[in-house]
């Protein structure tokens, strides 16, 4: 299939396809509708990546992208080896734009998910490695870095309808002072900021690139702080 030259938007047919895939999540239906997958899912997704990738390089942190499946675009096939849910396909479009040379989840990045009736986009890290968690907690305790994180969380929260997430522990980890002024941040084991809501009208035209870039820019302080902490880890 030839790669599209320009991004014209995600049409209603994209979201209709995702909804029908949700209701008919089986190989026979997918193969019978492969032409729709290529035209309504794959083509606009790759075109979007090509359009927004250069824009993301305007943000700090050496943002990388690859307009291909298993690059910035995740495979539609689910990994069902260790899952009770054996449905073979994802009912959404997933994209990932990472910072630096390491493509995986060990670096901060920007992400977007399009579901049949919802968009999720944001910045950050969805999990910390053991070493990364140690570095994060040390940064929280540091007077300069910890204060900077407090300001970043506050400023991103003020900037728009963004949820700052990552607080997964109910208590401060053992060995840390539960009375510390940043004790709540010590309960975080990841750090990201997300926008989740209905599919915006902008998704249907080229302006969707500007829409997404505006939100990515608004939450980029999360990645800037993480980059300062994880540099060298």
C-alpha positions in Angstrom: 0.0 0.0 0.0 1.3 3.4 -0.9 1.8 5.8 2.0 -0.5 8.9 1.9 1.2 12.2 1.2 -1.0 14.4 3.4 -3.2 14.1 6.4 -6.8 15.0 5.7 -8.3 13.9 9.0 -9.9 10.8 10.5 -13.3 10.4 8.8 -16.5 9.1 10.3 -15.7 5.8 8.6 -12.6 5.4 10.9 -14.7 5.5 14.0 -17.5 3.4 12.4 -14.9 0.8 11.6 -13.5 0.8 15.1 -17.0 0.4 16.5 -17.8 -2.5 14.2 -14.4 -4.1 15.0 -15.4 -3.9 18.7 -18.6 -5.8 17.9 -17.0 -8.3 15.5 -13.6 -8.9 17.1 -12.6 -12.1 15.2 -10.2 -13.0 12.4 -12.8 -13.8 9.8 -14.5 -10.4 10.1 -11.1 -8.6 10.1 -9.9 -10.3 7.0 -13.2 -9.6 5.2 -12.8 -6.0 6.1 -9.0 -5.7 5.6 -9.5 -3.0 2.8 -11.4 -0.9 5.4 -8.6 -1.4 7.9 -6.0 -0.2 5.4 -8.1 2.8 4.2 -9.7 4.0 7.4 -7.2 2.9 10.1 -3.8 2.5 8.7 -3.6 5.2 6.0 -4.9 8.2 8.1 -2.8 7.1 11.1 0.4 7.0 9.2 -0.4 10.3 7.5 -1.1 11.8 10.9 2.2 10.6 12.3 4.1 12.1 9.3 2.3 15.4 9.8 2.7 15.8 13.6 6.1 14.2 13.9 8.1 17.2 12.7 5.9 19.5 14.9 6.8 17.5 18.0 10.4 18.1 17.4 9.7 21.7 18.3 9.2 20.6 21.9 12.2 20.0 24.1 13.6 16.5 24.7 14.6 15.2 21.2 11.2 13.7 20.3 11.4 10.8 17.8 8.8 9.3 15.5 8.5 6.6 12.8 5.6 6.6 10.5 5.2 2.8 10.3 3.5 -0.1 12.2 5.7 -1.1 15.1 7.2 2.4 14.9 5.0 5.2 16.2 1.9 3.2 15.3 1.2 0.2 17.4 0.0 -3.0 15.8 -3.7 -3.6 15.7 -3.1 -7.2 16.8 -3.3 -7.8 20.5 -0.8 -9.9 22.4 -3.1 -12.5 24.0 -0.4 -14.9 25.3 -0.8 -13.9 28.9 -4.3 -12.4 28.8 -7.6 -13.9 29.7 -9.1 -11.8 27.0 -8.4 -13.7 23.8 -10.0 -11.2 21.4 -7.3 -10.8 18.6 -7.6 -7.1 17.7 -7.5 -3.7 19.5 -10.5 -1.6 19.0 -8.5 1.6 19.0 -5.6 3.4 17.3 -2.5 3.7 19.5 0.5 6.0 18.8 3.7 6.7 20.6 6.3 9.4 20.1 9.3 8.9 22.4 12.2 11.0 23.5 15.8 10.1 22.8 17.2 7.0 21.2 15.4 4.4 23.4 12.1 3.7 21.8 10.4 1.8 24.7 8.6 2.9 27.8 11.8 3.6 29.7 11.9 7.2 28.3 9.3 10.0 28.5 7.1 10.5 25.4 3.8 11.6 24.0 0.9 9.2 23.2 -2.5 9.2 21.6 -5.3 6.7 21.6 -8.4 6.9 19.4 -11.3 4.7 20.4 -14.7 4.5 18.7 -16.0 7.4 20.8 -13.1 8.7 22.9 -9.7 10.3 22.5 -6.9 10.0 25.1 -3.7 11.9 24.7 -0.9 13.0 26.9 2.7 12.9 28.0 4.9 11.2 30.5 5.8 7.7 31.6 3.3 5.0 32.5 5.7 3.0 34.7 9.2 3.4 36.3 11.8 0.7 36.3 13.3 -0.1 39.7 16.2 2.2 39.1 13.9 4.9 37.7 11.6 4.7 40.7 14.6 5.2 43.0 15.7 8.2 40.9 12.2 9.7 40.9 11.9 9.4 44.7 15.3 11.0 45.2 14.2 13.9 43.0 10.9 14.3 45.0 13.0 14.6 48.2 15.4 17.1 46.6 14.5 20.7 47.5 15.0 22.0 44.0 13.7 19.1 41.9 10.9 18.3 44.2 9.7 21.9 44.3 10.0 22.1 40.5 7.8 18.9 40.2 5.1 20.5 42.5 5.0 23.6 40.2 4.9 21.4 37.1 1.9 19.4 38.4 0.2 22.6 39.4 0.8 24.4 36.2 -0.3 21.5 34.0 -3.4 21.1 36.0 -4.2 24.8 35.6 -3.5 24.7 31.9 -6.6 22.7 30.8 -8.6 19.6 31.4 -5.6 17.4 32.2 -5.4 14.7 34.8 -2.0 14.2 36.3 -1.7 10.5 37.1 0.8 8.0 38.5 -0.2 7.8 42.2 -0.7 4.1 42.7 0.4 3.5 46.3 -2.0 4.1 49.2 0.8 4.8 51.6 4.3 6.4 51.5 6.9 3.6 50.8 8.7 2.2 53.8 11.7 4.2 54.8 10.3 7.5 53.8 8.7 10.1 56.1 4.9 10.1 55.8 5.0 13.7 57.1 7.2 15.0 54.3 5.7 18.0 52.6 5.8 16.1 49.3 4.6 12.8 50.8 1.8 12.4 48.2 4.3 12.5 45.3 6.3 9.7 47.0 3.2 7.5 46.4 3.7 7.9 42.6 5.1 5.0 40.7 4.7 6.6 37.3 4.1 10.2 36.1 1.9 11.3 33.2 -0.7 13.9 32.3 -3.7 13.0 30.2 -6.6 14.5 28.3 -9.6 12.1 27.9 -12.8 13.0 26.3 -15.2 12.7 23.3 -13.7 12.6 19.8 -13.3 16.3 18.9 -14.7 17.8 15.7 -11.2 18.7 14.7 -10.4 15.0 14.1 -12.1 15.1 10.7 -9.8 17.6 9.1 -6.1 18.6 8.9 -6.5 20.9 11.8 -6.4 17.8 14.1 -2.6 18.1 13.9 -2.8 21.6 15.5 -5.4 20.4 18.0 -3.2 17.6 19.2 0.0 19.6 19.2 -1.6 22.3 21.3 -2.4 19.7 24.0 1.0 18.0 23.7 2.7 21.3 24.2 0.5 22.1 27.3 1.5 18.9 29.0 5.1 19.0 27.8 6.4 20.3 31.2 5.8 16.8 32.6 8.3 15.4 30.0 10.8 18.2 30.6 10.9 17.5 34.3 11.2 13.7 33.7 14.0 14.3 31.2 15.9 16.3 33.8 15.6 13.5 36.3 16.1 10.5 34.1 19.0 11.8 32.0 21.7 9.2 32.3 19.4 6.5 33.7 
